[in-house]
Amino acid sequence: MHPSFVPPRQVKIGDAAAFAGTTPRAIRHYHEIGLLPEPERGGDDRRRYGYDDMVQLLWIRRMADAGIALDDIRDAFADPAPAVPAPAVSAPRDSDDDIATVLERLDKTLVAQEAELRRQRAAVQRMRTRGSRAGLLSDVVTDRLANLPEGSLRQADLDTLLVTERIFGPLGAAIQATRFIALASSPDLRAESDRVDAAEEALDDTVAVDDPRVAQVAAERHAFEQKLEAAMEEAGLDEGDDALLDSWDAGEIPDGGHRTMSALGAVGKMPYDFSPARLRCMELAVELGARA
């Protein structure tokens, strides 16, 4: 068919939709949002679509298939307000410049989406290779745990690392992971850690701040932390923490801006409150550590 030939025949909306690869409902929506002008109606009061309508429908479908939003397509096809009265017969307006602007914006959006898809795929791959929950942590954290025997990390440990990373960033969580490496290699330390944790949790709202148990649990926490630090130093795990800090100093590891945050400061970041007795216990344990 010669490109200058414009068939005089007009078709109904169903035929127009079938030709353009869309649906009558979609075409009606194009009319409602001003994307496609309403065509003339025939003697039966039904819409009739001519050659120009079909061409615009095809362009709309191609652009929509490319991911361009309908509002952007409408803006690209919109006729600018004429500076002078339009002639009786005007040449078709070239909207390539408008479409180019839309395509440029779409390209930037697709680049961003592509980067996000790569990030998501990397996360899925990490979850598949390192375990679904562990894979949700940052690489620097899972790398720190890479040499642990399978099953030695408990669900509660992963929960703690997730919370720690949220508050302290990847650096804080990676250093926190060192504790779990030491606990995984020492059943005695693990049992003592569980006992001290349970004693702290027992300091609920029914326990007064000056109750003797508060100071007692604080002393137990301090003694346990000393044992744990000694075990980590003996195993050479503290060297791994030093390497993490060196990487942080070199700007290779983000810490969320909280490297210097104290344990008490971290409590303030929690979405819940500790009991006054437990807060006091934490304060006393920090004081004992400072004296040591």
N, C-alpha and C positions, 0 to 999 in steps of 0.2 A: 504493500500500500504506500502510495506517495505521502510523505510527511505533511504536505500542505493540504491533503484531502481531509475534510472534516465531515464524517458521516452525518446526515441529517436526522437519522433515526434516534429517537429517545426511548429509554427503557425504564421499567419500573424499578423500585428500590431493591426488590429481591434479586433481579438480574444484575443490577449495578453492584450489589454486595458480593454476589458470586464471582463476578469478573474481577473485582478488586481484592478478593480473598479476605473478606470481612463479613460482618453480619448486618442485617437491617437495623438491629438495635444499636450497633456501634455507629452507623451512619446517622441515625436519629440523634445520638449523643453529640456527634460532630456539629449537627445543626444547632442543638441547644446551647453549646458553649461558643458558638460563633466561629468555629473552625472551618465549616463548609457552608456557604450561602444556601439558603432554601431555594430549591429549583422551582420552576413554574409547574403548575398542576394541570393535568389534563381535564377533559370534560367529565371524567368520573371523580374529580377532586383528589386524584392521587398524584404523588410526586412523579415527575418525569426527569430523567437525568440524561443530559446530552454529552457530547464528546468532551467538552471542557471540564464538565463535572467529573467524568470518569478519569481524566488525566490528573486532576487535583486529588481525587481519591487515591490513585496509585501512588502519588508523591507522599500523601499523608501516611499510607501504609508502609512505604519504604522507610520513611523517617521514624515512624513509631517502632518498626522492627529493629531499627538501629539504636533504640533506647532513648530517643528524644521525647521529652514530655510533651503532651498535647498542648499545654499552654505555650510552650516554646515554639511549637510548630505554628500555632495560631499567630504568635507575634511575628514569626518569620514571613508568613503569608499576608500579614496585614498591609493594607494599602496606606502609605503615608498621606497626610493631608496635603492636597495640591496647593502650590503657591499661587497658581493662576487657574482660572476656570478651565476645567478639563474639556478637550475637544469632543465633538460629537462622537467620533470614533477614535479611541486611543489604542496605542500599541500595547501589547502585553507587558506588564511591569516585570523587570528582571529583579528577582528577590535573592539573587545569589549572595549579595553582601550580607543580608540579614541571616540567611541560612549558614553562611560561613561563620558568623559570630556565634550562632547557636552550636554549630559543630565544634568550634574551639572550646566552648564551655563544656560541652558533653565530653570531649576528649580528656579534659582535665579531670572531670568526674570519674571517667572510666579508669584513668591512671591511678587515682586514689582508691577506687574499688579493687583494682587489680592488686595493689599493694596490700590492701586489707585481706583479700582472699589468700594471698601468699602467706600472710601472718597466721590466718586461721588454719590453713593447711599445715603449716609448720607445727602449730599447736596440736592438731589432731595426730600428726605423725609422732610428736613427742609423747602424747598420751598413749599411743599404741605401743611404743617401744619401752617406755619407762613405767607404765601402769597408769590407769586412767586418772587417779587422784594425784599421784606424784607428778604426772605430766602437766598438771594445771599450775604448778609452781614455776618460778623463773628458772631459766637454764642454769644460772649460777648456783641455785639451791639444789637442783637435781644432780648437777655435776658433783656437788659436795657429797651427796648421798650415794653416788654411783657404785662404790665398792662395798656397800652394805649387803650382807646376805639377804636373799629373798625372804620376806616374812619377818625380818627383824625390826622393821619399822611399824609401829602400831597406828591404828586409825587416829587415836588421840594425838599422836605425835604429828601426823599430817595436818590435823586440825590446828594444832598450835603453830605450826610453820605457816599455815595459811593466814592466820590472824597476825602473826609476827610480821610477815611480809607486807600485810596491809598497813601496819602501823609504822614499821621501821624501814620498809623497802627491802629489795633483794639482799642487800648487804647484811642487814640485821637478821634476816631469816637464814642466810647462809651460815652466819656465826652461830645462830641458835641451833642449826643442824649439827654442829660439832658436839653439842651436849648429847644429842640422840645417838650419835656415833659411839660416844663413850658409854652411854647407858646400854646400847645394844651389845656391847662386848663384855659387860659385867652384870651378871644377874643380881649380885649383891647390891650394887649401886642402884640398879633398876628398882629393886624391892624397897630400898631405903627412900628413893625418890617418890615412889607411890605412897609410902607411909607419911612422909612430910607433906605431900600434896593433900592427902586426906585430912591431916591434922589442920592444915590451913583452911580447907573448905568447911571444917566443923566450926570455925570461928564465925558463926552467922550472927544475925541480929539479936539472938537471945543471949549472946555473950557480951558482958560489959567490957569497956575499953581497958579498965584497970584489973580485969580478971587475971590471976596469975598464969593461966594457960596462954595468954597472949605473949608474954615475955618468954615463956618456955618454948613455944613453937618458933618464935623468932630465933632463939638460940639454936634450936634444932635445924632450922633453915640455914643459918650461918655455918654451922658445923658441916652440914651436907655439902654446901657450895664449896667449902674448902677441900673436902674429899674429892669432889668432882673435878675441881681445877687441878688438883694434884694428879688425878688419873689422866686427865687430858694432856698434861705436861709430860707425864711419863710415857704416854703413847705417841708423843710428838704431834698431837692434834693442834696444839697451840701454834705450831709453825704454819699449819694450813690457814689459821685465822690471820696470822701476820701477812701471809701472801694475799689474802682477801683484802686486807686493809691497804696493802701496797697497790693492788689493782684499783681500789677505790680512789686512792690519792692520785693515781694516773688517769682518773676519769673513765675507767673501763667498766665500773659497776655503779649504777645509780643506787642511792640509799634512801630516796624519798625525802632527803633533807633532814633526816632525823637521827643521824649517827650519834649525836651527843645527847639524845633524849634519855632521861632516866627511866627506871622501871616505874616509879610513881607517876612520871609524866605520861608514860604509856597508858596507865590506868585511866587517865583523863580522856584518852582517845576511844575508850571502850563505849559501846552504846548502852551499857548497864553500869550499875553501881556496886562496889564492894561494901560489905558491912563495915562500920566504924572499927570494930575489933580487928578485922582482917587488915584494914588499912594501917592501923597502929602496929600490927605485927610486921608488916612490910617496912614501915619506917624504922622500927627497932632493928630489923635485920640489916637494913642499909647502914645504920649507925654502927653496928657491930663490925660490918665489913670495912667501914672507913677507919675504925680504930685499928683493925688488923693490918 
